[in-house]
Amino acid sequence: MLLAIDIGNTNIVIAIFDKNKIKKEWRMHTDSNRTADEYGGLLRIFFAEESISTEDITGGILSSVVPLLIGPFINLMTQIIGEKPILVGPAIYEKLPVSVPPTAINEIGTDLVANAVQVYTEYKKPCIIADFGTALTFTAIVDDEKTGKGKIAGVAITPGIRTAVNSLFTNTAQLPSVPLEAPANTLGTNTIHSIQAGIILGYKGLVESMVKQMKQDMKASCCGAKIASDDKATADKATADSENYDEPIVIATGGLNSVLKPITNVFDKIDKQLTLKGLKTIYELLTS
């Protein structure tokens, strides 16, 4: 079995893969003050409750956007597995089927890289990934004609939905924290409905607008410069490519995508376990 751990700013997601299926998944709050021993105790409780023996765990992979927790979790996973886990980071990017822009190689979230690898491996076409976490990120993946692989064309980042709600609640005197539910319309007649209208319907507009703009920018990046080329053959081919351009698929992941799912059709696919699947795919690519 494979132990895959994704450490985010808010939650740590732990999964046990048994062949191609997630046998069990757990979530815990991210706390950089906890030690490896403390996290280890929690994991062993989880495993015991599900009758999972550490002797059956033969491999591990770790993604973390919290630097302080990388060392403790490498030590913890090494104790469980008997060897160091694969750490998603710049050291392995050249071996992946999706390349990372050189300017972002030390900055991009490793969870976004895992998402990109999974989506491009699965669909083999340009795509946009909307990841609803502490931050709401939009990652554009395109075909790289030079390498025959995919490449991350760029990322857009905005505060996540819950982050926005918490900020509003924390920084105002009279506005309450509210359930993340879509109201019937934008005409809020009480404080709760007014905040829901502004946040939930506002984020609906943000997501739809961002996806639309990103699609346009991806198409322009692919074909625009070549169409303006002085070389007629290049320009003609680019024009033909533009006319036959295959729009990217849009995939949502992260727990809070469910808030917008009922009120928008902007997503072609929804996969809450995308990052975990991406970690498994990376592990298999590097160990096969």
C-alpha positions as CSV (number, residue, x, y, z in Angstrom):
1,M,0.0,0.0,0.0
2,L,1.0,3.6,-0.6
3,L,0.9,6.4,2.0
4,A,0.3,9.8,0.4
5,I,0.2,13.0,2.5
6,D,-0.8,16.4,1.2
7,I,0.0,19.2,3.7
8,G,-2.0,22.4,3.0
9,N,-2.2,25.6,4.9
10,T,-5.5,24.7,6.6
11,N,-5.7,20.9,6.5
12,I,-3.4,17.9,6.2
13,V,-4.9,15.1,4.0
14,I,-3.6,11.6,4.5
15,A,-4.5,8.7,2.3
16,I,-3.8,5.0,2.0
17,F,-3.8,3.7,-1.5
18,D,-4.4,0.0,-2.0
19,K,-3.5,-0.6,-5.6
20,N,-5.6,2.0,-7.6
21,K,-8.1,2.8,-5.0
22,I,-8.0,5.0,-1.9
23,K,-8.6,2.6,0.9
24,K,-9.0,5.3,3.5
25,E,-8.6,9.0,3.8
26,W,-8.2,11.3,6.8
27,R,-8.1,15.0,7.4
28,M,-6.6,16.9,10.3
29,H,-6.0,20.6,11.0
30,T,-2.6,21.9,10.0
31,D,-0.5,22.8,13.1
32,S,3.2,23.6,12.5
33,N,3.8,23.5,16.3
34,R,3.1,19.8,16.5
35,T,6.0,17.4,16.5
36,A,6.6,14.4,14.3
37,D,5.8,12.2,17.4
38,E,2.5,13.9,17.9
39,Y,1.5,13.5,14.3
40,G,2.8,9.9,14.4
41,G,0.6,9.1,17.4
42,L,-2.5,10.4,15.5
43,L,-1.6,8.4,12.4
44,R,-1.2,5.2,14.4
45,I,-4.6,5.8,16.0
46,F,-6.1,6.2,12.5
47,F,-4.4,3.1,11.2
48,A,-5.4,1.0,14.2
49,E,-9.1,2.1,13.8
50,E,-9.0,0.8,10.3
51,S,-6.9,-2.3,11.0
52,I,-4.1,-1.0,8.8
53,S,-0.7,-2.5,9.5
54,T,2.3,-0.3,8.9
55,E,4.1,-3.4,7.6
56,D,1.7,-3.3,4.6
57,I,2.8,0.2,3.7
58,T,5.6,-0.1,1.2
59,G,5.9,3.4,-0.2
60,G,5.3,7.0,0.6
61,I,5.0,10.4,-1.1
62,L,4.7,13.8,0.5
63,S,3.5,17.2,-0.8
64,S,3.7,20.2,1.5
65,V,3.2,24.0,1.2
66,V,4.1,24.4,4.8
67,P,7.9,24.4,5.0
68,L,8.1,23.9,8.8
69,L,6.3,20.5,8.5
70,I,8.4,19.0,5.7
71,G,11.2,17.8,8.0
72,P,8.9,16.3,10.7
73,F,6.7,14.5,8.2
74,I,9.7,13.1,6.3
75,N,11.0,11.7,9.6
76,L,7.5,10.3,10.5
77,M,7.0,8.7,7.1
78,T,10.5,7.2,7.2
79,Q,9.7,5.6,10.5
80,I,6.5,4.1,9.1
81,I,7.8,3.0,5.7
82,G,11.4,2.2,6.5
83,E,12.7,4.6,3.9
84,K,12.4,8.2,3.0
85,P,9.2,9.2,1.1
86,I,9.3,10.9,-2.3
87,L,9.1,14.6,-1.7
88,V,7.4,16.6,-4.4
89,G,9.6,19.6,-5.2
90,P,12.0,21.1,-7.7
91,A,14.4,18.1,-7.5
92,I,11.9,15.9,-9.3
93,Y,10.2,18.3,-11.7
94,E,12.3,17.4,-14.7
95,K,11.1,13.8,-14.5
96,L,7.4,14.7,-14.6
97,P,5.2,14.8,-17.7
98,V,4.3,18.4,-17.0
99,S,7.0,21.1,-16.8
100,V,7.1,24.0,-14.4
101,P,8.0,27.5,-15.6
102,P,11.7,28.2,-14.6
103,T,10.6,31.5,-12.9
104,A,8.2,29.6,-10.6
105,I,10.1,26.4,-9.9
106,N,10.9,27.3,-6.3
107,E,7.6,29.1,-5.7
108,I,4.7,27.1,-7.2
109,G,2.7,25.0,-4.7
110,T,3.6,21.3,-4.9
111,D,-0.1,20.5,-4.7
112,L,-0.7,22.5,-7.9
113,V,2.1,20.4,-9.6
114,A,0.4,17.2,-8.4
115,N,-2.9,18.4,-9.8
116,A,-1.4,19.3,-13.1
117,V,0.4,15.9,-13.5
118,Q,-2.8,14.0,-12.7
119,V,-5.0,16.0,-15.1
120,Y,-2.6,16.0,-18.0
121,T,-1.8,12.3,-17.6
122,E,-5.5,11.5,-17.5
123,Y,-6.8,13.8,-20.3
124,K,-3.7,14.5,-22.4
125,K,-5.0,18.0,-23.4
126,P,-5.0,21.6,-22.3
127,C,-6.9,22.2,-19.1
128,I,-7.7,24.7,-16.3
129,I,-7.8,23.5,-12.7
130,A,-9.7,25.5,-10.1
131,D,-8.5,24.4,-6.7
132,F,-10.8,25.6,-3.8
133,G,-8.6,25.7,-0.8
134,T,-7.3,28.3,1.6
135,A,-6.4,30.1,-1.6
136,L,-8.5,29.7,-4.7
137,T,-6.1,28.9,-7.5
138,F,-6.5,28.6,-11.3
139,T,-3.8,26.6,-13.0
140,A,-3.5,26.6,-16.8
141,I,-1.8,23.5,-18.5
142,V,-1.1,23.5,-22.2
143,D,0.7,21.3,-24.7
144,D,4.4,21.9,-25.1
145,E,5.2,21.4,-28.8
146,K,8.9,21.4,-28.2
147,T,9.0,18.6,-25.6
148,G,5.8,16.7,-26.4
149,K,4.8,17.0,-22.7
150,G,2.4,19.3,-20.9
151,K,3.5,22.5,-19.3
152,I,2.1,24.8,-16.7
153,A,1.4,28.0,-18.6
154,G,0.6,30.0,-15.5
155,V,-1.4,30.3,-12.2
156,A,-3.8,32.9,-10.9
157,I,-4.4,33.1,-7.1
158,T,-7.1,34.8,-5.1
159,P,-8.3,34.3,-1.5
160,G,-10.4,31.2,-1.0
161,I,-14.1,31.4,-0.2
162,R,-13.7,30.6,3.5
163,T,-10.7,32.9,3.8
164,A,-12.8,35.7,2.4
165,V,-15.7,35.0,4.8
166,N,-13.3,34.7,7.8
167,S,-11.6,37.9,6.9
168,L,-15.0,39.7,6.7
169,F,-16.1,38.2,10.1
170,T,-12.8,38.9,11.8
171,N,-12.3,42.5,10.6
172,T,-15.8,43.9,11.1
173,A,-17.6,44.7,14.4
174,Q,-21.2,43.7,13.5
175,L,-21.0,41.1,10.6
176,P,-21.4,37.5,11.7
177,S,-19.8,34.4,10.4
178,V,-22.3,32.8,8.0
179,P,-23.0,29.3,6.4
180,L,-21.4,28.9,3.0
181,E,-24.7,28.5,1.1
182,A,-25.9,30.1,-2.1
183,P,-28.9,32.5,-1.6
184,A,-31.8,32.6,-3.9
185,N,-30.6,35.9,-5.4
186,T,-28.4,38.9,-4.9
187,L,-31.1,40.9,-3.0
188,G,-30.2,40.2,0.5
189,T,-32.8,41.4,3.0
190,N,-30.9,40.4,6.1
191,T,-27.3,40.4,7.1
192,I,-26.7,36.6,6.6
193,H,-28.3,36.6,3.1
194,S,-26.5,39.8,2.2
195,I,-23.1,38.3,3.0
196,Q,-24.0,35.1,1.2
197,A,-25.0,37.1,-1.8
198,G,-21.8,39.0,-1.8
199,I,-19.5,36.1,-1.2
200,I,-21.1,33.1,-2.8
201,L,-22.6,34.8,-5.9
202,G,-19.6,37.1,-6.1
203,Y,-17.3,34.2,-6.2
204,K,-19.5,32.6,-8.8
205,G,-18.9,35.6,-11.0
206,L,-15.2,35.6,-10.2
207,V,-14.7,32.0,-11.1
208,E,-16.7,32.2,-14.4
209,S,-14.9,35.4,-15.4
210,M,-11.5,34.1,-14.5
211,V,-12.1,30.8,-16.5
212,K,-13.3,32.8,-19.5
213,Q,-10.3,35.1,-19.4
214,M,-7.9,32.3,-18.9
215,K,-9.3,30.4,-21.9
216,Q,-8.8,33.5,-24.0
217,D,-5.3,34.1,-22.8
218,M,-4.4,30.4,-23.4
219,K,-5.7,30.6,-26.9
220,A,-3.8,33.9,-27.6
221,S,-0.6,32.4,-26.2
222,C,-1.0,29.4,-28.4
223,C,-1.9,31.1,-31.6
224,G,-1.8,34.8,-31.4
225,A,1.8,35.6,-31.9
226,K,2.1,33.1,-34.8
227,I,-0.9,34.6,-36.5
228,A,0.9,38.0,-36.5
229,S,4.1,36.4,-37.9
230,D,5.7,37.9,-41.0
231,D,6.2,34.3,-42.3
232,K,3.0,33.6,-44.3
233,A,3.2,29.8,-43.9
234,T,3.6,30.2,-40.1
235,A,0.7,32.7,-40.0
236,D,-1.6,30.5,-42.1
237,K,-0.9,27.5,-40.0
238,A,-1.5,29.4,-36.8
239,T,-4.8,30.7,-38.2
240,A,-5.9,27.2,-39.0
241,D,-4.8,26.1,-35.6
242,S,-6.8,28.9,-34.1
243,E,-10.0,27.9,-36.0
244,N,-9.5,24.3,-34.8
245,Y,-8.5,25.2,-31.3
246,D,-9.7,22.7,-28.8
247,E,-10.8,24.6,-25.7
248,P,-9.3,23.4,-22.4
249,I,-11.4,21.3,-20.1
250,V,-12.1,22.9,-16.7
251,I,-11.7,20.8,-13.6
252,A,-12.6,21.8,-10.0
253,T,-11.0,20.3,-6.9
254,G,-10.8,21.2,-3.2
255,G,-13.6,20.8,-0.7
256,L,-15.3,24.1,-1.3
257,N,-16.0,23.6,-5.0
258,S,-19.3,22.1,-3.8
259,V,-20.5,25.5,-2.8
260,L,-20.5,26.7,-6.4
261,K,-21.3,23.4,-8.1
262,P,-25.2,23.9,-7.9
263,I,-25.1,27.4,-9.3
264,T,-22.7,27.3,-12.2
265,N,-22.0,25.1,-15.2
266,V,-18.4,26.4,-15.7
267,F,-16.8,23.1,-14.6
268,D,-16.6,20.1,-17.0
269,K,-15.3,17.8,-14.2
270,I,-15.2,17.8,-10.4
271,D,-12.6,15.6,-8.6
272,K,-12.2,16.2,-4.9
273,Q,-9.4,13.7,-4.7
274,L,-7.4,15.1,-7.6
275,T,-4.3,16.1,-5.6
276,L,-4.1,12.7,-3.9
277,K,-4.4,10.9,-7.3
278,G,-1.7,13.2,-8.6
279,L,0.6,12.2,-5.8
280,K,0.0,8.5,-6.6
281,T,0.7,9.1,-10.3
282,I,3.9,10.9,-9.5
283,Y,5.0,8.1,-7.2
284,E,4.3,5.5,-9.9
285,L,6.1,7.5,-12.6
286,L,9.3,7.8,-10.4
287,T,9.3,4.2,-9.1
288,S,8.3,2.2,-12.2
